Amino acid sequence: MRLLLVGVSHHYAPVELRERVAVALDGAADLAARLGDAVCLSTCNRTELYLAREDAAAGEAEAVAALVGLARLPEAELAPALYRLRDGAASLHLFRVAAGLDSMIPGEGEILGQVRAAFEAGAPGPLLDRLFRHALHVGKRVRSQTSIGESPSSVSAAAAALAQQVFGELAGRRILVIGAGKMSELTARNLVSRGATVAVVANRTLDRAETLAASVGGKALALEAVAGELTETDVVVSSTSAPGFTLTRADVAARLRARRGRPLFLIDLAVPRDLDPGIQSLEGCYLYDIDDLQAVVAASLAGRRREAVAAEQIVSDEAEEFRRWQASLEVVPAIASLRARAEQIRERELTKARGRLSKLSDTERNLVELITAQIVNKLLHDPTVRMKEAAAASDGVLYADAVRHLFALDEDDR
C-alpha cells in the first residue's frame, strides 16, 4: 500500500488560487468519503489530499482530478501549483505541517487542531490512521519540547501579550472593541483567551456590532458613543475604516480623572490610524499602533526560527521511525504466510500422530501442543526479525521473495 499526497499551498499558489480549492470541514469530510481511504486537510494556507492506494499513479490522478473539480479550472491551469509526494516524503511533510514548520509563521498553534479535525472527519484506512495519529504525536512533542509556539506570532497575539505585560493579569479586564472586522475580532479573542472580557463592541453599522457582540458576550454600541465607555474600560481595540479618529486625545483626557490612575491600554490596528497619537503622552495610557506590533512580531519570529531547528530534528527522527514501520509492511504478508505454513505443518504432523498420542493424559497432550508451538516460534523468530530489519534497509522485498521461494509459499498463501 502506497502513501500519497497531492496538494496546493502558500508555497506555490497565491490566495486567489488557494481559495478556489478550499473547503469547509464538512466538505472535506464529504470529499474524503467519496475518495475512500483518504483525508482532506484544508486550511487558509493549504488544501491537501492524503490517500492510501495500491496503484500510486492511479491514486495521484484521482487526487488531481478531485482538486481540479474543486477549483473548477482546467487541469493545465492548476497543475503548476500542485505538489505530489509519496511514502516517506509525504509522511515527513505531514509531520512538518503538524509541528507548525510548514506554516507562514513558524510554530503557529492552530494547525495541530486543524490536522486533528481533518483526521477525525476523514475516511482513513489502517495506513492513514497510523500516519495521522503519529503526526498528532509529533505536533504535541514539538510543542512540549521546544519553545517554537511561545512568543507572539501575529499582530493580534502580540497585542494580547503586551496587554498582559501592562496589567500583569488580564482576568476580569474589560475590553472595548471599536470596529467589527476580522482584525478587531482576532485581537479581542486573543485577549479573551488570556482571561479578559469583551464588554462593548462599537461599530458604524450597529447590526454588525450586535453580531460580534453576541459571539463574544458583550453589548453593542453606536460608534459615536465609545468615549463614554472609557471610564470602565481597561483595553481598547480599534480597527475601522472610519474617516478621522475614533478617539481623540481630548476624549481620553476627559475620562482620566474618573479612572483614578488605572492604566488604559490602547491597540490601534487601523491604517490610516483610528486613535489620536497624542493619547500616548497622557499619564497611564499605553498606545500601540500596527507598526509597533509588527516590530514585536518580527522580533519574536527570529526566536521562533531558532527553535525551529530543534523542531526539525524531532520531526526528522519521527519521520524515520514512521518510514521504518511503513517499510516493514512490505514483508508482513510473507511473514504471515511463513507462519501459517509452519503452523499448518505442525498441525498436520500432530494429526498423524494422534493415534500414538491417545494414550497420553490431557495434561501430557497439552504439553506436546505447547512444546511443538514453541519450537515453531523459536525457529521463525530470527527469520522474522531479519526480514523486518531488511525492510527498513530497503531490501525487504528481496528477502520476502526469497522466503516465498524457499518455503513454496504460493499466491493463495500470500
N, C-alpha and C positions, 0 to 999 in steps of 0.2 A: 504494500500500500504506500503510495507516494503522498507527501505533504506538499500542497500547492498554495501559493499566494499570488493574487493579481490585484493591484490597487492603483489608486490615484491619490497623491498627497501634495502638501505645500512645497515639497522639494522640486516638483516637476510641473505643477499646474497652478495657474492663478485662481483666485477665488471665483471668478466668473465660470470657470470650468468645474471646480470642486462643488459648487452649489448645484450643478446640474445632476450630479450623481449622489448627492447627499440624501439620506433617507432617515426618517424618524425611527425610533426603536421598534415600533410595531411593523413598520415597513421592512426593517432589517430582519425581523423575525419571519415575515412572510416570504422574503426572498430566500433566506436560509432553508426554510421548509420546502420551497419549490425546488431548490437545487439538491437538497438532501445531503447529509453528512457534510454540513457547511456551517460557517459562522460569518456573519457580516458585521464588521466594525465600521461605523460611520460617525465621525466627529467633525468639528469645524475644520480640522486640518487634513482629514483623510477619509476615504471610503475604501475599505479593503475586504476582499473575499478570500476566506480560508477554506480550502476543500481537501478532502482525502479521497484519492482516486487510484485505481489500479493503472489506468492509462493516463499518464501525465499530460501528454499533448492534447488529448481529447478534453481532459479536465480544464486545462488552461483556455481552450477555445470556448468551453461552456461558460467560464467566468468572464471572459472578454465579452461574449455575447450578452451576458446579464448586465454588465456595466454600460455597454453600448445602448441597451434597451432603456436603462435609467436616464442616460444622457440625451437620448433621442437625437443623436448625431450620427453621421456616417462613421464607420469604424476608422477610416483613414484620418479623420479629424481628432479622434480620441486617442488613437494608438501611440502618438509620440509622448503622451503624458502617462502612459501605463508602465508599470514595472511588474515583472514576473519573477518570482523566487520559488525555489523548490527545496524541500527537505531541510538540511542544516541551515541554509541561508534564510529560509522562511521562519524557522523557529528562532534564530538569532534576532531577526527583525522584530518579531512579536515581543520577545523579551526586552528589547531596547524600547519599544513602544510602551510596554507596561511599566518600565522603570522611569519613564519620562525623558529618555535620552533622545527620542526622535521628535520631540516637540519643538515648536518655535522658541519656547522658553524652557531651558533645561530644568527638569525636575518638577514641572507643573503638576499639581496634585490631583486634578480632575480625571486624568486619563486612566488611572487604575480602576476607578469606579466605572468608567465607560467600557473598559475591557471586560470587567465582570458582568455588566449589564448585557453586553453583546453575547457573551458566552451563555448566560442564562436564557437569553431569548433565541439562541441559535438552535441548530439541529445537528449537534456533534456526534460522530461515532466514537469508537474507542480511542483512535489516534488523536483526534481533535480534542476530545475530553481530557486526555493526558496532557496535551500541549497547553491548553488554556489554564488548567489547574497549575501546571508548572509555571506559566507566565505570571499568574497571580502571586505565587510564592516568590518569584524573582522580584516583582514590584514591591512587595512587603519587605523583603530582605534589604533592598536598596534603601528604602526609606528608614529602616531601623538601624542600618549600619553605616550610613553616610548622612551628611547634613545638606544634601542637594536640594531638599524642599523646604528648608527652614527660613531662608531670607526672602523678602518680598520680591515677587516675580512679575508684578503688574502694577499699574498706576493705582488701581483700586486697593490692592493688597498693601502697597506702600503707604497709602493714606491711612489705612486702618492701623498699621504698625506704628506710624508716627503719632497717631492719636493715643495709642496705648502708652507711648513714651511720655506724652504730655500729662496724662491723667494717672498713670501707674496701673490703674484698674478701670476697665470700661463697664463693669457690671452696674446697671442702673443708670448709666449716662443716656441723656435724651438727644436724639438726632433730629435735626430739621433738614429735610431733603427739598431742595429747590430745583424743579425740573423733574419730569417723569420719564426721561430717556434711559437707554441701556446703561450708560456710564454711571449715572446717578444711582441706578438700582444696584449695580455691581458693588459700588463703593459702600452703599448702605448695607448690603447683605454681608460684606466683609466685616463691617463694624458690628453688626448683629451677631455674627459668628464668634466675636470676642466678648459678647455679653451686653453690648449697648442695645437701646430700644429706639425704634423709629417712632417718634411721637407725632410728627406732622410731615405731610407731603404737599408741597405747593406747586402749582403749575398754571400757566395761562389758560389751558383748557382743563376745566375742572373735572370732566369725566375721566380724563387720563390720570389725573391726580387721584381720583377715587379708586381707579383700578389698581394702581400701585399701592396705595394706602391699604386697601383691603388685603393685598397679598402679604404685607409686612406688619399688619396690625396697628397702623397709625390712623390719623384722621386727615381728611383732605381739606385744602385751603386755597383760596384765590391768591395769585401771585402778589397782588398789591398788599396783602395783609401780613407778609412774612416778618416785617420789622417788629410787629407786636409780639412775636413769639420768642424774641431773643432773650428775654428775662429768664426764662426757664430752660433754655436750650444750652447744651454742652458742646455739640458738634454741628456745624453747618456744612452741608454738601451741596454744591451748586453746579449745575451743568445745563444751561439753557441756550437758546438762540435768540434770546430777548435783546433788543437794542438797548444800550446803556447798561448801568449797573443794577443788579437785583438788590444789592445792599450797598449803601454808601458809608463813608467814614462817619458822617453825622448820624446815620441810622443807628450804628453800633454805639457810638459815643453816648447817645441819649439814653441807652439802657444800662450803661456800666454801673451807675450808682446803685440801681436796683439789684444788680448781680452780686454786689458786696464782695468783690475781689475774686469771685470764682473764674477760673480760666475759660476762655472761649476758643475752640479750635475750628478753623475755617478752611475748607478744601474747595478751591476754585478749579474745576475741570473744564471750563468753557474756553473757547477761542473764537472771537475775542472774549476777554475776561468778564466774568459776571460780578466779581467782588472788587470794590474800590481798593487799590493797592495801599492807600493811606491807612487802611484798617490795621496794617502791620505795626504802625507806630503807636497804637493805643496800648496802654498797660494791660497785661493779662490776655492779649489777643495773639493768636498764633495762626498766621495766614500762609498757606502753601498753594502755589499755582501749578499748572500742568508741567512746566519746565522744572520746578523744584522736585516734583515727584518722579519725573523721568530720570533725573540725576540720581535719585535714591535707587531706582530700579537698575540703572546701569552699573552702579557700584555693587549691588547685590548679585547681579548676574555674573560678575567677574568671580565672585566667591563660589557661585553655583558651578561654573565651568571647572574650577579646581576640584570640586567634589565629584564632578562627572568622571574624572579619571579613575577614581576608586570605584564608582558605579559601573563603569565599562568593564573593569576586571571581574566584578561579580557576575555581570551578565555573560561575559565570555566563558567563565567557569561553568555556569549553569547551562549554557547552550551546548557545551561539550558533553556534559552529563546527559542531556536530552538526546544528543546525537548518538551517543553510545547505546542508549536504551532503544532508540528507533532502529539502529543498525542491527541490534540483537533480534529484532522481529523477523529479519530475513532468514534466520536459522531455526526459528521456533517450529515451523512445520516439520522440518527434518528431525528435530529433537523429539517432537511428539510422535512421529511415525516410528522412529527407532525404539522409543519406549513402548509403544503399542505392540510392535513386532516382538520385542523381548518378552512382554507380558503374555502375548499370545502363545509363544513357545513354552513358557513356564507352565501356563495352564494346561496346554496340550500334554506335556510330559507328566504332569500330576494326574491328569485324567487316565493316561495309560497305566500309571502305577496304582490307580485307586484300588484295584483288587488286592494287591500286595499290602496296601496301607490299611485295609479294612480291619486288620487285627489290632491296629493301634487304638489307643483310647482317644477321646475327643481332644484332650489336652495335648497328646503327642502329635495328632494330625494338625492341630493349630500351630504347633511348634514347627512342623515341616513347612507349612504355608509361610510362616514368618521368616524362617531361615532362607527359603528359596527367594522370597521377595527381597530380602536384604542382599542376597548375592547379586540379583539383577541390578538393584540400585547402586551397589558399590562398583559393579562393572561399568555402568553407564555414567557414573559421576564425572570421571575425568574427561571422557569424550564430550560430555555436555558443557563442562567448563571451558574446554579448549575451543569448542565451536563458538561459544559466546564471546570469548576473547578475540577469536579470529574475525568475528563480525564487526567488533569495534575497530579492528585494524583494517577493515575494508576488504578482506578476502574470505569472509564468512561464507559467501555463496559457493566458493570453490570447495570448502570443507563440507558444506551441506550436500553438494553434488557427489562428492567422494563417498560420503556416508550412505547416500541413497544407492549408489552403485555397489558398494561393498556388501551391503545388507539386503540388496534386491528389494528396495522399497519402491513399489510401483506408484503410478499416478493416483490410484484409488487410495493408497495409504496416505499420500500427501494430502 
